[in-house]
Amino acid sequence: MSNTQPIKVGIVGTGIFAYRHLRAYLAVGQDKFQIVACANRSLEKAEKFAKEAGIPASSIYTDPKQLIADPNVELVDALLPVQFNKEIIEAAIAAGKHILFEKPIAANLKDARDIVLAARQSKSVVAIAENWSYHPKVQAVGEFVRNGGIGEIINFTYDSARPYNPNSPYHGTQWRQNPEHPGGYLSDGCVHDMGHLVPILGRFDAVSAFTTKTHKIHVVEDTLATTIRLVTGGVGVANFTFCSAGVKQMRLEVHGTKGTLRLVNDTQVELLDVEGKPQDVSTFDRPGALEDVEGELDNLYQAIRQDAPLGVTVDEGYHHLAFVVAALEAADHQRVAKVSTLE
């Protein structure tokens, strides 16, 4: 008999994004999730979040391990700097708890590999929070391309621009000002793009790249230009910057043997047939489908309660980080770098 009870959630890390997750949990519905505990090294921050989420004082912790040990917690939602991912994941698995953790998967590929191996051997659901993978139109486009809708991919062009914003609250967080994950903002942001690209293009095999650094507040390089070879043999270019002057846009164009597909952000699709004639794109619409963090959490509920597949696996999370690591290596050594694989 399937379990239809709400999943009881304990949130570890009550910073900025915990409030975004709180809104998403409420939107998905209290019939699916109930936030029952929280933890933060700062008791004041934990208490502030607990008041907002309706968590009783008896379920506020300053030690994440105490929250994991709470018998009322079924799912640990870990919103921590990624260098702590491996430790919190292993603790949750050991306690028989499901866990959702932040991207990128880890601060290095060794930890990322360990996380994947632990997840493969675990009975718990181990899910990476890559919310850009949960845009319904992107998912529909990915299915179309994987099913041969434009034939074999020959070439692609991708441009991802985020505006320079010195007032963003994310800039001031200590873990971003002292990043332990490769590329800092680049890996933190580019794995979002990978959540868009990989379902459509497939996995990446090798990359050459250049980087630049424009704004001190980003601490490390904040623009990345790459040339990529796909595992399938197709080639293309992908550019990523956090330095645009007010422009926020993701634009992808893919040329295949049977047609061309264009995707702007996660909302606009254009499809051309083998003769370059526009085609109907209404089949890419998924009315009523949840997206972004809400879609991510709805998928997580289905994975835990109904054994549905995760929208993004930890194996894919490894690939997303491996691409960024390879691109930075290629830029540093001015050569083509292979994207690390798990096998």
C-alpha positions in Angstrom: 0.0 0.0 0.0 1.4 3.4 -1.0 2.1 6.0 1.7 0.0 9.1 1.2 1.1 10.9 4.3 2.8 14.3 4.0 6.6 14.1 4.0 7.9 15.7 7.2 10.8 18.0 6.4 13.7 19.3 8.4 15.6 22.2 6.9 19.3 22.6 7.6 20.5 26.1 6.9 18.0 28.9 7.3 19.5 31.5 5.1 18.1 33.4 2.1 17.1 30.4 0.0 15.4 28.6 2.9 12.6 31.1 2.6 12.3 30.4 -1.1 12.0 26.7 -0.3 9.4 27.5 2.4 7.2 29.3 -0.2 7.6 26.3 -2.6 6.7 23.7 0.0 3.5 25.7 0.8 2.7 26.1 -2.9 3.1 22.3 -3.5 0.7 21.7 -0.6 0.7 20.7 3.0 -0.9 17.4 1.9 2.5 16.6 0.4 5.0 18.3 2.7 5.1 19.6 6.3 8.1 21.5 7.6 8.6 20.2 11.2 12.2 21.2 12.1 15.1 23.5 11.3 18.7 23.9 12.2 21.3 26.7 11.9 24.5 27.4 13.7 23.0 30.7 14.6 20.1 30.1 17.0 18.7 33.6 16.2 18.5 32.8 12.5 17.0 29.4 13.2 14.4 30.9 15.5 13.5 33.6 12.9 12.9 31.0 10.3 11.0 28.7 12.7 8.6 31.6 13.5 7.9 32.1 9.8 7.5 28.4 9.1 5.5 27.5 12.3 8.1 25.2 13.7 7.8 24.6 17.5 10.7 25.6 19.8 11.3 22.0 20.6 12.3 21.3 17.0 14.8 24.1 16.5 18.4 22.9 16.5 21.9 24.4 16.2 23.5 21.1 15.3 22.4 19.5 12.0 23.0 16.0 13.4 20.4 16.6 16.1 17.9 17.5 13.4 18.8 14.4 11.4 18.3 12.3 14.5 14.8 13.7 15.1 12.4 10.8 14.6 9.8 13.2 13.3 12.0 14.2 10.3 11.7 12.1 7.1 13.4 14.4 4.6 16.4 16.5 5.3 16.5 19.7 3.1 20.2 20.8 3.3 20.7 24.4 2.2 24.4 24.6 3.0 27.6 25.7 1.3 28.4 22.9 -1.0 31.7 21.9 0.7 29.4 20.4 3.5 27.3 18.4 1.1 29.2 15.1 1.4 29.1 15.1 5.2 25.4 15.9 5.5 24.4 13.4 2.8 26.3 10.6 4.4 24.8 11.4 7.8 21.3 11.5 6.4 21.7 8.2 4.6 23.2 6.6 7.7 20.1 7.7 9.6 17.7 6.3 6.9 16.5 9.8 5.9 15.8 11.1 2.4 17.9 14.2 1.5 17.7 17.1 -0.9 20.9 19.2 -1.1 22.1 22.2 -2.9 24.0 22.5 -6.2 26.7 22.2 -7.4 26.9 18.6 -6.2 30.2 19.2 -4.2 33.3 21.4 -3.9 35.4 19.0 -5.9 35.0 16.0 -8.1 36.3 13.5 -5.5 33.5 14.4 -3.1 31.1 14.5 -6.0 32.1 10.9 -6.9 31.7 9.8 -3.3 28.2 11.3 -3.2 27.1 9.5 -6.3 28.5 6.1 -5.0 26.7 6.6 -1.7 23.5 7.5 -3.4 23.6 4.4 -5.6 24.0 2.2 -2.6 21.4 3.9 -0.4 17.7 3.1 0.0 17.1 6.8 0.7 16.2 9.2 -2.1 19.3 11.4 -2.6 18.2 14.5 -4.7 20.2 17.5 -5.9 18.4 20.8 -6.0 18.8 22.0 -9.6 15.6 23.9 -10.1 16.3 25.1 -13.6 15.9 21.5 -14.8 12.2 21.7 -13.8 10.9 24.2 -16.4 8.2 22.3 -18.3 8.9 23.7 -21.7 12.6 22.8 -21.4 11.6 19.3 -20.4 9.3 19.0 -23.4 11.9 20.3 -25.8 14.4 17.8 -24.4 12.1 14.9 -24.9 11.4 16.1 -28.5 15.1 16.3 -29.4 16.0 13.0 -27.7 13.2 11.3 -29.7 14.8 12.5 -32.9 12.6 15.5 -33.5 15.4 17.4 -35.3 17.5 14.4 -36.2 21.1 14.2 -35.2 22.6 17.3 -33.6 25.2 18.9 -35.8 25.8 22.3 -34.2 24.5 24.5 -31.4 25.0 28.0 -30.0 24.1 29.0 -26.4 24.3 32.3 -24.8 23.6 32.8 -21.1 23.7 36.4 -19.7 23.0 37.5 -16.2 23.2 41.2 -15.3 25.8 42.6 -13.0 24.0 43.4 -9.8 26.2 44.6 -6.9 23.2 44.8 -4.6 22.2 41.1 -4.9 21.9 39.6 -1.4 23.7 36.5 -2.7 26.9 38.3 -3.3 27.4 39.0 0.4 27.2 35.5 1.7 30.5 34.4 3.2 30.7 31.1 1.2 30.4 33.0 -2.1 33.0 35.6 -1.0 35.3 32.7 -0.1 34.3 30.0 -2.5 35.6 26.5 -2.1 33.8 25.2 -5.2 35.7 25.5 -8.5 35.0 28.8 -10.3 32.9 30.2 -7.6 30.0 32.0 -9.2 30.7 30.2 -12.5 30.1 26.7 -11.2 27.3 27.9 -9.0 25.6 29.5 -12.0 26.7 27.3 -14.9 25.2 24.1 -13.4 21.9 25.9 -13.8 22.6 26.3 -17.5 23.6 22.6 -17.6 20.2 21.8 -16.3 18.8 23.5 -19.4 21.4 22.2 -21.9 22.1 18.5 -21.1 18.4 17.3 -21.3 18.4 18.8 -24.9 21.9 18.3 -26.2 23.0 15.2 -24.2 26.2 14.9 -22.3 29.4 16.9 -23.1 32.6 15.1 -24.0 35.4 17.8 -24.3 35.8 21.5 -24.0 38.2 24.4 -24.8 37.6 27.7 -23.1 38.6 31.3 -22.1 37.6 33.2 -18.9 37.7 36.8 -17.8 37.1 38.6 -14.5 35.3 42.0 -14.6 33.8 42.7 -11.2 35.6 42.4 -7.8 32.4 41.5 -6.0 32.3 38.1 -7.9 35.8 37.3 -6.4 36.8 34.9 -9.2 36.2 34.7 -13.0 32.7 35.9 -14.0 32.6 35.2 -17.8 33.3 31.9 -19.5 33.4 31.3 -23.3 33.6 27.7 -24.4 33.7 25.4 -27.5 32.2 22.0 -26.9 32.1 18.5 -28.4 29.1 16.5 -27.4 29.4 12.7 -26.6 27.2 12.2 -29.7 29.8 14.0 -31.9 28.0 17.3 -32.4 29.9 20.5 -31.7 29.0 24.0 -30.6 29.7 27.0 -28.5 28.4 28.1 -25.1 28.9 31.5 -23.4 28.2 32.4 -19.8 28.5 35.8 -18.1 27.4 37.5 -14.9 28.4 40.9 -16.3 25.7 41.9 -18.7 24.4 45.5 -18.6 20.9 44.8 -17.5 20.2 41.8 -19.8 19.1 38.5 -18.4 18.5 35.9 -21.1 19.3 32.3 -22.1 19.2 31.7 -25.8 19.8 28.3 -27.4 19.8 27.4 -31.1 20.3 23.8 -32.2 20.8 22.6 -35.8 20.0 19.0 -36.5 19.9 16.9 -39.7 16.1 17.2 -39.8 15.5 20.7 -38.5 16.4 23.6 -36.2 15.2 24.4 -32.8 15.4 27.7 -30.9 14.7 28.2 -27.2 14.7 31.6 -25.4 14.8 31.4 -21.6 12.4 28.6 -20.7 9.4 30.2 -22.3 9.8 30.7 -26.1 10.2 27.9 -28.6 10.7 28.1 -32.4 10.9 25.0 -34.5 11.9 24.9 -38.2 11.7 21.8 -40.4 14.3 20.4 -42.8 13.5 23.1 -45.3 13.6 25.9 -42.7 9.9 26.4 -42.5 8.2 27.2 -39.1 6.4 24.4 -37.4 3.7 24.3 -34.8 5.1 24.4 -31.2 1.9 24.0 -29.2 3.0 20.4 -28.4 5.7 21.9 -26.1 3.1 23.6 -23.9 2.3 21.8 -20.6 -0.5 23.8 -19.0 -0.7 23.7 -15.3 2.6 21.9 -14.8 4.6 23.1 -11.8 8.0 24.6 -12.5 11.2 25.9 -10.9 11.5 25.0 -7.2 7.9 24.0 -7.0 8.3 21.5 -9.8 11.5 20.2 -8.2 9.7 19.6 -4.9 6.6 18.0 -6.6 9.0 15.6 -8.4 10.7 14.9 -5.1 7.4 14.0 -3.5 6.7 11.6 -6.4 10.1 10.0 -6.1 9.8 9.4 -2.3 6.1 8.3 -2.2 5.7 6.7 -5.6 9.2 5.6 -6.7 9.1 8.0 -9.7 12.4 8.9 -11.3 14.1 12.1 -10.2 14.1 14.9 -12.7 17.9 15.3 -12.1 20.0 12.4 -10.7 23.2 12.8 -8.7 25.0 11.2 -11.7 23.8 14.1 -13.8 24.8 16.5 -11.0 28.3 15.1 -11.3 28.4 15.7 -15.0 27.2 19.3 -14.6 30.1 20.0 -12.2 32.6 18.0 -14.3 31.9 20.2 -17.3 32.7 23.4 -15.3 35.9 21.8 -13.9 37.0 20.8 -17.4 36.2 24.3 -18.8 38.3 26.0 -16.1 41.1 23.5 -16.7 41.0 24.2 -20.4 41.1 27.9 -19.8 44.0 27.7 -17.3 46.1 25.5 -19.6 44.9 26.8 -23.0 44.1 23.3 -24.3 41.2 21.0 -24.8 40.0 19.2 -21.7 38.0 16.0 -21.4 34.9 16.1 -19.2 35.4 13.7 -16.4 33.1 10.7 -16.3 32.1 8.4 -13.4 33.1 5.2 -15.2 
